[in-house]
Amino acid sequence: MRKRREKGKLTVREAIVAILAAKGSATLDYLIEKTGYDRNLILVTISNMVKEGIITRGWMKYAGKKFRIYRLKGREELTK
């Protein structure tokens, strides 16, 4: 059963979209830190958004480590 949303608090989906729209791209750790939601909940939500074609996933190398990076699709990509 889904929890009711607290007044004034964004849903997981809204929070992810807001962060990606403001920042452009983000890692999973950054999304967890900024939203305050559970890691698994964010992963499931992101996976569903990728299937719907709202978000793209990619890899970024930094200091010899690979990080998964998430981006919102542009308006042109969404209309295809």
MODELLER restraints for C-alpha pairs under 7 A, 6 or more apart:
rsr = mdl.restraints
at = mdl.atoms
rsr.add(forms.Gaussian(group=physical.xy_distance, feature=features.Distance(at['CA:5:A'], at['CA:11:A']), mean=6.96, stdev=0.5))
rsr.add(forms.Gaussian(group=physical.xy_distance, feature=features.Distance(at['CA:12:A'], at['CA:42:A']), mean=6.96, stdev=0.5))
rsr.add(forms.Gaussian(group=physical.xy_distance, feature=features.Distance(at['CA:13:A'], at['CA:45:A']), mean=6.62, stdev=0.5))
rsr.add(forms.Gaussian(group=physical.xy_distance, feature=features.Distance(at['CA:15:A'], at['CA:35:A']), mean=6.33, stdev=0.5))
rsr.add(forms.Gaussian(group=physical.xy_distance, feature=features.Distance(at['CA:16:A'], at['CA:31:A']), mean=6.90, stdev=0.5))
rsr.add(forms.Gaussian(group=physical.xy_distance, feature=features.Distance(at['CA:20:A'], at['CA:26:A']), mean=6.52, stdev=0.5))
rsr.add(forms.Gaussian(group=physical.xy_distance, feature=features.Distance(at['CA:20:A'], at['CA:71:A']), mean=6.33, stdev=0.5))
rsr.add(forms.Gaussian(group=physical.xy_distance, feature=features.Distance(at['CA:20:A'], at['CA:72:A']), mean=6.22, stdev=0.5))
rsr.add(forms.Gaussian(group=physical.xy_distance, feature=features.Distance(at['CA:21:A'], at['CA:72:A']), mean=6.95, stdev=0.5))
rsr.add(forms.Gaussian(group=physical.xy_distance, feature=features.Distance(at['CA:24:A'], at['CA:71:A']), mean=6.25, stdev=0.5))
rsr.add(forms.Gaussian(group=physical.xy_distance, feature=features.Distance(at['CA:25:A'], at['CA:69:A']), mean=6.59, stdev=0.5))
rsr.add(forms.Gaussian(group=physical.xy_distance, feature=features.Distance(at['CA:25:A'], at['CA:70:A']), mean=5.47, stdev=0.5))
rsr.add(forms.Gaussian(group=physical.xy_distance, feature=features.Distance(at['CA:25:A'], at['CA:71:A']), mean=4.58, stdev=0.5))
rsr.add(forms.Gaussian(group=physical.xy_distance, feature=features.Distance(at['CA:26:A'], at['CA:69:A']), mean=5.57, stdev=0.5))
rsr.add(forms.Gaussian(group=physical.xy_distance, feature=features.Distance(at['CA:26:A'], at['CA:70:A']), mean=5.45, stdev=0.5))
rsr.add(forms.Gaussian(group=physical.xy_distance, feature=features.Distance(at['CA:26:A'], at['CA:71:A']), mean=6.88, stdev=0.5))
rsr.add(forms.Gaussian(group=physical.xy_distance, feature=features.Distance(at['CA:27:A'], at['CA:67:A']), mean=6.95, stdev=0.5))
rsr.add(forms.Gaussian(group=physical.xy_distance, feature=features.Distance(at['CA:27:A'], at['CA:68:A']), mean=5.96, stdev=0.5))
rsr.add(forms.Gaussian(group=physical.xy_distance, feature=features.Distance(at['CA:27:A'], at['CA:69:A']), mean=4.67, stdev=0.5))
rsr.add(forms.Gaussian(group=physical.xy_distance, feature=features.Distance(at['CA:27:A'], at['CA:70:A']), mean=6.18, stdev=0.5))
rsr.add(forms.Gaussian(group=physical.xy_distance, feature=features.Distance(at['CA:32:A'], at['CA:38:A']), mean=6.90, stdev=0.5))
rsr.add(forms.Gaussian(group=physical.xy_distance, feature=features.Distance(at['CA:32:A'], at['CA:39:A']), mean=6.16, stdev=0.5))
rsr.add(forms.Gaussian(group=physical.xy_distance, feature=features.Distance(at['CA:49:A'], at['CA:55:A']), mean=5.89, stdev=0.5))
rsr.add(forms.Gaussian(group=physical.xy_distance, feature=features.Distance(at['CA:50:A'], at['CA:56:A']), mean=6.13, stdev=0.5))
rsr.add(forms.Gaussian(group=physical.xy_distance, feature=features.Distance(at['CA:54:A'], at['CA:72:A']), mean=6.14, stdev=0.5))
rsr.add(forms.Gaussian(group=physical.xy_distance, feature=features.Distance(at['CA:54:A'], at['CA:73:A']), mean=5.75, stdev=0.5))
rsr.add(forms.Gaussian(group=physical.xy_distance, feature=features.Distance(at['CA:55:A'], at['CA:70:A']), mean=6.72, stdev=0.5))
rsr.add(forms.Gaussian(group=physical.xy_distance, feature=features.Distance(at['CA:55:A'], at['CA:71:A']), mean=5.59, stdev=0.5))
rsr.add(forms.Gaussian(group=physical.xy_distance, feature=features.Distance(at['CA:55:A'], at['CA:72:A']), mean=4.54, stdev=0.5))
rsr.add(forms.Gaussian(group=physical.xy_distance, feature=features.Distance(at['CA:55:A'], at['CA:73:A']), mean=5.46, stdev=0.5))
rsr.add(forms.Gaussian(group=physical.xy_distance, feature=features.Distance(at['CA:56:A'], at['CA:70:A']), mean=5.85, stdev=0.5))
rsr.add(forms.Gaussian(group=physical.xy_distance, feature=features.Distance(at['CA:56:A'], at['CA:71:A']), mean=5.34, stdev=0.5))
rsr.add(forms.Gaussian(group=physical.xy_distance, feature=features.Distance(at['CA:56:A'], at['CA:72:A']), mean=6.29, stdev=0.5))
rsr.add(forms.Gaussian(group=physical.xy_distance, feature=features.Distance(at['CA:56:A'], at['CA:73:A']), mean=6.37, stdev=0.5))
rsr.add(forms.Gaussian(group=physical.xy_distance, feature=features.Distance(at['CA:57:A'], at['CA:68:A']), mean=6.91, stdev=0.5))
rsr.add(forms.Gaussian(group=physical.xy_distance, feature=features.Distance(at['CA:57:A'], at['CA:69:A']), mean=5.81, stdev=0.5))
rsr.add(forms.Gaussian(group=physical.xy_distance, feature=features.Distance(at['CA:57:A'], at['CA:70:A']), mean=4.76, stdev=0.5))
rsr.add(forms.Gaussian(group=physical.xy_distance, feature=features.Distance(at['CA:57:A'], at['CA:71:A']), mean=6.53, stdev=0.5))
rsr.add(forms.Gaussian(group=physical.xy_distance, feature=features.Distance(at['CA:58:A'], at['CA:68:A']), mean=5.82, stdev=0.5))
rsr.add(forms.Gaussian(group=physical.xy_distance, feature=features.Distance(at['CA:58:A'], at['CA:69:A']), mean=5.23, stdev=0.5))
rsr.add(forms.Gaussian(group=physical.xy_distance, feature=features.Distance(at['CA:58:A'], at['CA:70:A']), mean=6.46, stdev=0.5))
rsr.add(forms.Gaussian(group=physical.xy_distance, feature=features.Distance(at['CA:59:A'], at['CA:66:A']), mean=6.46, stdev=0.5))
rsr.add(forms.Gaussian(group=physical.xy_distance, feature=features.Distance(at['CA:59:A'], at['CA:67:A']), mean=5.65, stdev=0.5))
rsr.add(forms.Gaussian(group=physical.xy_distance, feature=features.Distance(at['CA:59:A'], at['CA:68:A']), mean=4.72, stdev=0.5))
rsr.add(forms.Gaussian(group=physical.xy_distance, feature=features.Distance(at['CA:59:A'], at['CA:69:A']), mean=5.67, stdev=0.5))
rsr.add(forms.Gaussian(group=physical.xy_distance, feature=features.Distance(at['CA:60:A'], at['CA:66:A']), mean=5.63, stdev=0.5))
rsr.add(forms.Gaussian(group=physical.xy_distance, feature=features.Distance(at['CA:60:A'], at['CA:67:A']), mean=5.16, stdev=0.5))
rsr.add(forms.Gaussian(group=physical.xy_distance, feature=features.Distance(at['CA:60:A'], at['CA:68:A']), mean=6.33, stdev=0.5))
rsr.add(forms.Gaussian(group=physical.xy_distance, feature=features.Distance(at['CA:60:A'], at['CA:69:A']), mean=6.48, stdev=0.5))
rsr.add(forms.Gaussian(group=physical.xy_distance, feature=features.Distance(at['CA:61:A'], at['CA:67:A']), mean=6.26, stdev=0.5))
